[in-house]
Amino acid sequence: MRRCAISVDLDEIYNYAQIHGLKPGEFTSQAVYDVALARLDEWSAKHGIRLTLFAVARDLERPEAADTLRRLAAKGHEIANHSLDHYYDLTRRPLEQMREQVWGAADLIERTTGQRPVGFRAPGYVTTDALYQVLGERDLAYSSSVFPCPWYYGAKAGAIGLKAALGNFSKSLIDDPRVLTAPTKPYRVGRPYWKASTASGSGILELPIQVTPGARLPFIGTSLVALGPSASGKLARSLLGQELINLELHGIDVLDRTDGLHELARHQPDLRIALERKLATLDCVVYTLSEAGYSFCTLAQAAQEMSV
């Protein structure tokens, strides 16, 4: 069966301020939870899709955010773990702090939604063997953190360097470049983490962020909304035949500058793309995959079906 899972990282607006080396306290909008999630709920309902929502658990201490996520969980969307505080330098912190960020987040998400998260995604797609050690300490079904995309890696490294040259020091980090050799399809994590385990059934199941065959072009919301409907449809067709297509979005992919984000839009180019064009792009991708016979599932469902 050919499946597509659509996940959404719920990084809030202050996280983007950190990426751009800005002062997070000056960006107080909660537009991801207060605006984007309602749009995503409506959009997914139109297509009959249940999303996987990667929550930064600390955001759920705000009652309005907790209520929103609780409602979405009740509708059947999967709530997954995106750490407690979304520290971009999580992998540089002591092992005990990694445990607090992973398992403290899981506990808070479960208390809020009644749903124990079975999946984890590392902040900024940056991971290490030590973080996978933490993930393996309890019963997780999967991780979806590895992004073996040279184009994204190069663009991210360049952006971090440029911001530093301009005096804006990003909190964002880049992963070990050897991650670019990691498998592009689901695999059991070995050691080092960019290699598949050679022992049958060992290692946590990794569901890599989607790239295209061959050139490993990024197939994520950020790149798709920049390309627009036609080019994104072509990119989707290049993936046809894969057992699982793992499309990752961010809440900001359904926001634009008119959502009170004019200041951030000066630094975040995708906010300058009109919402209507963004939604048309995502619609085109879903229609392309549906017409090719793909059905949609959560990442937890995909992990359950995986035989690797």
GIRAQUI-V330025 format. One record per pair of residues at least 12 apart in sequence whose ideal C-beta (glycine too) atoms are under 10 Angstrom apart, sorted by the first residue. I is the first residue (numbers start at 0). J is the second residue. Records with the same first field share a line. If there is no record, write none. Layout:
I=J + J
//
This chain:
0=242 + 243 + 292 + 293 + 294 + 296 + 304
1=238 + 239 + 240 + 241 + 242 + 243 + 244 + 288 + 291 + 292 + 293 + 294
2=241 + 242 + 243 + 244 + 245 + 288 + 293 + 294 + 295 + 296 + 297 + 300 + 301 + 304 + 305
3=48 + 209 + 235 + 238 + 241 + 243 + 244 + 245 + 246 + 284 + 285 + 288 + 289 + 291 + 293 + 294 + 295 + 296 + 301
4=48 + 49 + 50 + 51 + 77 + 118 + 143 + 206 + 209 + 243 + 244 + 245 + 246 + 247 + 295 + 296 + 297 + 298 + 299 + 300 + 301 + 302
5=39 + 42 + 43 + 46 + 48 + 49 + 50 + 51 + 220 + 244 + 245 + 246 + 247 + 248 + 281 + 284 + 285 + 288 + 295 + 296 + 297 + 298
6=50 + 51 + 52 + 53 + 77 + 79 + 81 + 118 + 120 + 143 + 206 + 208 + 219 + 220 + 245 + 246 + 247 + 248 + 249 + 297 + 298 + 301
7=31 + 35 + 36 + 39 + 43 + 50 + 51 + 52 + 53 + 54 + 76 + 79 + 81 + 220 + 246 + 247 + 248 + 249 + 250 + 251 + 252 + 253
8=31 + 51 + 52 + 53 + 54 + 55 + 79 + 81 + 85 + 120 + 122 + 123 + 124 + 143 + 219 + 220 + 247 + 248 + 249 + 250 + 251 + 252
9=31 + 32 + 35 + 36 + 39 + 52 + 53 + 54 + 55 + 58 + 59 + 64 + 67 + 68 + 78 + 79 + 81 + 85 + 249 + 250 + 251
10=31 + 53 + 55 + 58 + 81 + 85 + 122 + 123 + 249 + 250 + 251
11=23 + 26 + 27 + 28 + 29 + 30 + 31 + 32 + 33 + 35 + 55 + 57 + 58 + 61 + 64 + 85 + 250 + 251
12=26 + 27 + 28 + 29 + 30 + 31 + 32 + 35 + 250 + 251 + 254 + 258 + 259 + 260 + 262 + 263 + 267
13=25 + 26 + 27 + 28 + 29 + 31 + 55 + 58 + 85 + 263
14=26 + 31 + 55 + 58 + 84 + 85 + 87 + 122 + 123 + 170 + 171 + 249 + 250 + 251
15=28 + 31 + 171 + 249 + 251 + 260 + 263 + 266 + 267 + 270
16=28 + 170 + 262 + 263 + 266 + 267
17=85 + 86 + 87 + 169 + 170 + 171
18=87 + 123 + 155 + 158 + 159 + 162 + 167 + 169 + 170 + 171 + 266 + 267
19=158 + 162 + 167 + 168 + 169 + 170 + 171 + 263 + 265 + 266 + 267
20=159 + 162 + 163 + 165 + 166 + 167 + 168 + 169 + 170 + 171 + 266
21=162 + 167 + 169 + 170 + 262 + 263 + 265 + 266
23=170
25=262 + 263
26=260 + 262 + 263
28=254 + 258 + 259 + 260 + 262 + 263
29=58 + 61 + 63 + 64 + 67
30=250 + 251 + 253 + 254 + 258 + 259 + 260 + 263 + 270
31=55 + 58 + 64 + 67 + 249 + 250 + 251 + 253 + 254 + 258
32=54 + 58 + 59 + 61 + 63 + 64 + 65 + 66 + 67 + 68 + 250
33=61 + 63 + 64 + 67 + 258 + 259
34=250 + 253 + 254 + 258 + 259 + 260 + 274
35=248 + 249 + 250 + 251 + 252 + 253 + 254 + 258
36=50 + 52 + 64 + 67 + 68 + 70 + 71 + 76 + 250 + 253
37=67 + 70 + 71 + 253
38=250 + 252 + 253 + 254 + 258 + 274 + 277 + 278
39=52 + 71 + 76 + 248 + 250 + 252 + 253 + 281
40=52 + 67 + 70 + 71 + 74 + 76
41=253 + 278
42=253 + 278 + 281 + 282 + 285
43=71 + 74 + 75 + 76 + 281 + 285 + 295
44=74
45=278 + 282 + 285
46=281 + 282 + 285 + 286 + 289 + 295
47=285 + 289 + 294 + 295
48=76 + 285 + 289 + 294 + 295 + 296 + 297
49=71 + 74 + 75 + 76 + 77 + 295 + 296 + 297 + 299 + 300
50=71 + 74 + 75 + 76 + 77 + 78 + 79 + 248 + 295 + 297 + 298
51=76 + 77 + 78 + 79 + 116 + 118 + 120 + 143 + 206 + 245 + 247 + 296 + 297 + 298 + 299 + 300 + 301
52=67 + 68 + 71 + 72 + 76 + 77 + 78 + 79 + 81 + 108 + 112 + 116 + 250 + 297
53=77 + 78 + 79 + 80 + 81 + 82 + 85 + 116 + 118 + 119 + 120 + 121 + 122 + 143 + 247 + 249 + 250 + 298
54=68 + 71 + 72 + 78 + 79 + 80 + 81 + 82 + 85 + 104 + 107 + 108 + 111 + 112 + 116
55=80 + 81 + 82 + 83 + 84 + 85 + 86 + 104 + 108 + 122
56=68 + 78 + 80 + 81 + 82 + 83 + 84 + 85 + 100 + 101 + 103 + 104 + 105 + 106 + 107 + 108 + 109 + 110 + 111 + 116
57=82 + 83 + 84 + 85 + 100 + 103 + 104 + 107
58=81 + 83 + 84 + 85 + 107 + 111
59=78 + 83 + 104 + 107 + 108 + 110 + 111 + 112
60=107 + 111
64=111
65=107 + 108 + 110 + 111 + 112
66=111
68=108 + 111 + 112 + 114
69=111 + 112 + 113 + 114
70=112
71=112
72=108 + 111 + 112 + 113 + 114
73=112 + 113 + 114
75=297
76=112 + 114 + 297
77=114 + 116 + 117 + 118 + 296 + 297 + 298 + 299 + 300
78=108 + 109 + 111 + 112 + 113 + 114 + 115 + 116 + 117 + 118 + 297 + 299
79=104 + 105 + 108 + 114 + 116 + 117 + 118 + 119 + 120 + 139 + 140 + 141 + 142 + 143 + 297 + 298 + 299
80=100 + 101 + 102 + 103 + 104 + 105 + 107 + 108 + 109 + 115 + 116 + 117 + 118 + 119 + 120 + 121 + 134 + 139 + 142
81=100 + 104 + 108 + 116 + 118 + 119 + 120 + 121 + 122 + 144
82=97 + 99 + 100 + 101 + 103 + 104 + 105 + 119 + 120 + 121 + 122 + 130
83=96 + 99 + 100 + 101 + 102 + 103 + 104 + 105 + 106 + 107 + 108
84=96 + 99 + 100 + 103 + 104 + 122
85=100 + 104 + 121 + 122 + 123 + 170
86=100 + 122 + 123 + 170 + 172
87=121 + 122 + 123 + 125 + 169 + 170 + 171 + 172
88=122 + 123 + 125 + 170 + 171 + 172
89=101 + 121 + 122 + 123 + 125 + 126 + 127 + 130 + 133 + 172
90=121 + 122 + 123 + 125 + 126 + 127 + 128 + 129 + 130 + 172 + 174 + 175
91=125 + 127 + 129 + 172
92=129 + 130
93=129
94=129 + 130 + 132 + 133
95=133
96=133
97=121 + 127 + 129 + 130 + 132 + 133 + 134
98=130 + 132 + 133 + 136 + 137
99=133
100=121 + 122 + 130 + 133
101=116 + 119 + 121 + 130 + 133 + 134 + 136 + 137 + 139
102=133 + 134 + 136 + 137
104=116 + 119
105=117 + 119 + 137 + 139
114=299
115=138 + 139
116=139 + 140 + 299
117=138 + 139 + 140 + 141 + 297 + 298 + 299 + 302 + 303
118=134 + 139 + 140 + 141 + 142 + 143 + 144 + 204 + 206 + 297 + 298 + 299 + 301 + 302
119=131 + 133 + 134 + 139 + 140 + 141 + 142 + 143 + 144 + 203
120=141 + 142 + 143 + 144 + 145 + 146 + 206 + 208 + 247 + 298
121=134 + 142 + 143 + 144 + 145 + 146 + 174
122=144 + 170 + 171 + 172
123=144 + 146 + 155 + 170 + 171 + 172 + 173 + 174
124=143 + 144 + 145 + 146 + 147 + 148 + 151 + 152 + 155 + 172 + 173 + 174 + 178 + 207 + 208 + 219 + 247
125=144 + 145 + 146 + 171 + 172 + 173 + 174 + 175 + 178
126=142 + 144 + 145 + 146 + 174 + 175 + 178 + 188 + 192 + 193 + 205
127=174 + 175 + 191 + 192
128=175 + 188 + 189 + 190 + 191 + 192 + 193
129=192
130=142 + 144 + 192
131=144 + 188 + 189 + 190 + 191 + 192 + 202 + 203 + 205
132=190 + 192 + 203
134=188 + 202 + 203 + 205
135=188 + 201 + 202 + 203
139=203 + 204 + 302
140=203 + 204 + 206 + 298 + 299 + 300 + 301 + 302 + 303 + 305
141=185 + 203 + 204 + 205 + 206 + 298 + 299 + 301 + 302 + 303 + 305
142=188 + 192 + 202 + 203 + 204 + 205 + 206 + 207 + 298 + 302
143=185 + 204 + 205 + 206 + 207 + 208 + 209 + 245 + 247 + 298 + 301 + 302
144=174 + 178 + 188 + 192 + 203 + 205 + 206 + 207 + 208
145=174 + 178 + 179 + 181 + 182 + 183 + 186 + 188 + 192 + 193 + 205 + 206 + 207 + 208
146=174 + 178 + 179 + 181 + 183 + 207 + 208 + 209 + 210 + 215 + 217 + 219 + 247
147=174 + 177 + 178 + 179 + 180 + 181 + 182 + 183 + 193 + 207 + 208 + 210 + 215
148=178 + 179 + 181 + 183 + 207 + 208 + 209 + 210 + 211 + 214 + 215 + 216 + 217 + 218 + 219 + 222
149=176 + 178 + 179 + 180 + 210 + 214 + 215 + 216 + 217
150=179 + 210 + 211 + 214 + 215 + 216 + 217 + 222
151=173 + 179 + 208 + 210 + 215 + 216 + 217 + 219 + 221 + 222
152=173 + 174 + 176 + 178 + 179 + 215 + 217
153=173 + 176 + 179
154=217 + 221 + 222
155=169 + 171 + 172 + 173 + 174
156=171 + 172 + 173 + 176
158=171
159=171 + 172 + 173
160=173
162=266
167=266
174=192 + 193
175=191 + 192 + 193
176=193
177=191 + 192 + 193 + 194
178=191 + 192 + 193 + 207
179=193 + 210 + 215
180=193 + 194
181=193 + 194 + 195 + 205 + 207 + 210
182=194 + 195 + 205 + 207 + 307
183=207 + 208 + 209 + 210 + 211 + 212 + 213 + 215 + 241 + 245
184=205 + 206 + 207 + 209 + 212 + 241 + 242 + 243 + 245 + 305 + 307
185=204 + 205 + 206 + 207 + 242 + 243 + 245 + 301 + 302 + 304 + 305 + 306 + 307
186=202 + 204 + 205 + 206 + 207 + 305 + 307
187=199 + 200 + 201 + 202 + 203 + 204 + 205 + 305 + 307
188=201 + 202 + 203 + 204 + 205
189=201 + 202 + 205
190=202
192=205
193=205
195=307
196=307
199=307
200=307
202=307
203=302
204=301 + 302 + 303 + 305 + 307
205=302 + 307
206=243 + 245 + 247 + 298 + 301 + 302 + 305 + 307
207=243 + 245 + 247
208=245 + 246 + 247
209=234 + 235 + 238 + 241 + 243 + 244 + 245 + 246 + 247
210=238 + 245
211=234 + 235 + 237 + 238 + 241
212=237 + 238 + 240 + 241
213=237
214=237
216=234 + 237
217=234 + 247
218=231 + 234 + 235 + 237 + 238 + 244 + 245 + 246 + 247 + 284
219=245 + 246 + 247 + 248 + 249 + 252
220=246 + 247 + 248 + 249 + 250 + 251 + 252 + 253 + 269 + 277 + 280 + 281 + 284
221=247 + 248 + 249 + 251 + 252 + 268 + 269
222=234 + 269
223=235 + 246 + 248 + 252 + 277 + 280 + 281 + 283 + 284
224=248 + 249 + 251 + 252 + 253 + 255 + 269 + 272 + 273 + 274 + 276 + 277 + 278 + 279 + 280 + 281
225=268 + 269 + 272 + 277 + 280
226=280
227=272 + 276 + 277 + 279 + 280 + 283
228=276 + 277 + 278 + 279 + 280 + 281 + 282 + 283 + 284 + 286 + 287
229=279 + 280 + 283
230=280 + 283
231=279 + 280 + 281 + 282 + 283 + 284 + 287
232=280 + 282 + 283 + 284 + 286 + 287 + 288
233=283 + 287
234=284 + 287
235=283 + 284 + 285 + 286 + 287 + 288 + 291 + 293
236=284 + 287 + 288 + 290 + 291
238=284 + 287 + 288 + 291 + 293
239=287 + 288 + 290 + 291 + 292 + 293
240=291
241=293
242=301 + 304 + 305 + 306 + 307
243=293 + 296 + 298 + 301 + 302 + 304 + 305
244=284 + 288 + 291 + 293 + 295 + 301
245=298 + 301
246=281 + 284 + 285 + 288 + 295
247=298
248=277 + 281
249=269
251=263 + 267 + 269 + 270 + 277
252=269 + 272 + 274 + 277 + 278 + 280 + 281
253=274 + 277 + 278 + 281
254=267 + 269 + 270 + 272 + 274 + 277
255=269 + 270 + 271 + 272 + 273 + 274 + 275 + 276 + 277
256=270 + 271 + 272 + 273 + 274
257=270 + 273 + 274
258=270 + 274
//
